Amino acid sequence: MQFIPPDYFRKLEKAEIFSRQPRQLEIDLGCGDGSFLAALAGHHPERDFLGIERLLGRARKAYRKACQADLDNLKVLRLEISYALAWLLPDHCASRIHLLFPDPWPKKKHHKRRMVSLEFCEALTRVLEPGGEFLLKTDDEEYFEESMDVLTGSSGLDEVSWEDGAFFYPQTDFEQRWLGQGKTIQCSRFKVSD
Ligand SMILES: C[S@@+](CC[C@H](N)C(=O)[O-])C[C@H]1O[C@@H](n2cnc3c(N)ncnc32)[C@H](O)[C@@H]1O
């Protein structure tokens, strides 16, 4: 389903995203064509999923995937991640937030467009519930190191291990693309500090 917020000028209530009895909510930032999220939503019908994507074509593809697979636990919001995280998403609503293969903006003059920053970490800890998790994957080693510096320096998040196969975690569209080109994937997992 598409998710169109009832009001863009205030923080939402969790029940405004999925109106049924609140359940675990996972948010995928930059969900692309939705392959990852649709696979995860199919595997976990007992949880709810929200994909955020700014490109219309990709948001539409993700939305169609949810409809074709009849996934009533997956919604897609077409919006800028930073706006949704800072101004729209409810406090402490999400059990997991995924940031998978964010645009690396390799040119130095574009580094300020990168997603992971101190403000981003603060927004994560606002939106994640106590004990909630943030999961990051990228093929860009330099961006990974920069992100890890910011994330490990953030007071609200603690790094935890993420062993291969520890839990069901489908490959994303971009992950398959990069693996097909022989690239190495970097992963990290953080928990909201107690
Ligand atoms: C490299 S793609 C990865 C897509 C998907 N996560 C995957 O792994 O297949 C990055 C995605 O994030 C989206 N994106 C980048 N910056 C964004 C922003 N500020 N707000 C919303 N979407 C964004 C892009 O449009 C793109 O679809």
PDBQT file of the ligand as one rigid body, heavy atoms in Angstrom, charges set to zero:
ROOT
HETATM    1  C1  LIG A 201      21.710   2.856  -3.974  1.00  0.00    +0.000 C 
HETATM    2  S1  LIG A 201      19.970   2.796  -3.788  1.00  0.00    +0.000 S 
HETATM    3  C2  LIG A 201      19.703   1.387  -2.704  1.00  0.00    +0.000 C 
HETATM    4  C3  LIG A 201      18.274   0.904  -2.742  1.00  0.00    +0.000 C 
HETATM    5  C4  LIG A 201      17.963  -0.293  -1.837  1.00  0.00    +0.000 C 
HETATM    6  N1  LIG A 201      18.148   0.047  -0.432  1.00  0.00    +0.000 N 
HETATM    7  C5  LIG A 201      18.826  -1.478  -2.210  1.00  0.00    +0.000 C 
HETATM    8  O1  LIG A 201      19.767  -1.774  -1.461  1.00  0.00    +0.000 OA
HETATM    9  O2  LIG A 201      18.556  -2.093  -3.254  1.00  0.00    +0.000 OA
HETATM   10  C6  LIG A 201      19.647   4.153  -2.670  1.00  0.00    +0.000 C 
HETATM   11  C7  LIG A 201      18.172   4.469  -2.619  1.00  0.00    +0.000 C 
HETATM   12  O3  LIG A 201      17.935   5.453  -1.626  1.00  0.00    +0.000 OA
HETATM   13  C8  LIG A 201      17.091   6.456  -2.172  1.00  0.00    +0.000 C 
HETATM   14  N2  LIG A 201      17.424   7.708  -1.473  1.00  0.00    +0.000 N 
HETATM   15  C9  LIG A 201      18.640   8.295  -1.430  1.00  0.00    +0.000 A 
HETATM   16  N3  LIG A 201      18.597   9.409  -0.686  1.00  0.00    +0.000 NA
HETATM   17  C10 LIG A 201      17.316   9.519  -0.246  1.00  0.00    +0.000 A 
HETATM   18  C11 LIG A 201      16.642  10.468   0.554  1.00  0.00    +0.000 A 
HETATM   19  N4  LIG A 201      17.274  11.530   1.057  1.00  0.00    +0.000 N 
HETATM   20  N5  LIG A 201      15.332  10.282   0.808  1.00  0.00    +0.000 NA
HETATM   21  C12 LIG A 201      14.671   9.206   0.283  1.00  0.00    +0.000 A 
HETATM   22  N6  LIG A 201      15.257   8.279  -0.495  1.00  0.00    +0.000 NA
HETATM   23  C13 LIG A 201      16.564   8.425  -0.751  1.00  0.00    +0.000 A 
HETATM   24  C14 LIG A 201      17.454   6.499  -3.626  1.00  0.00    +0.000 C 
HETATM   25  O4  LIG A 201      16.435   7.082  -4.419  1.00  0.00    +0.000 OA
HETATM   26  C15 LIG A 201      17.674   5.024  -3.934  1.00  0.00    +0.000 C 
HETATM   27  O5  LIG A 201      16.484   4.378  -4.317  1.00  0.00    +0.000 OA
ENDROOT
TORSDOF 0
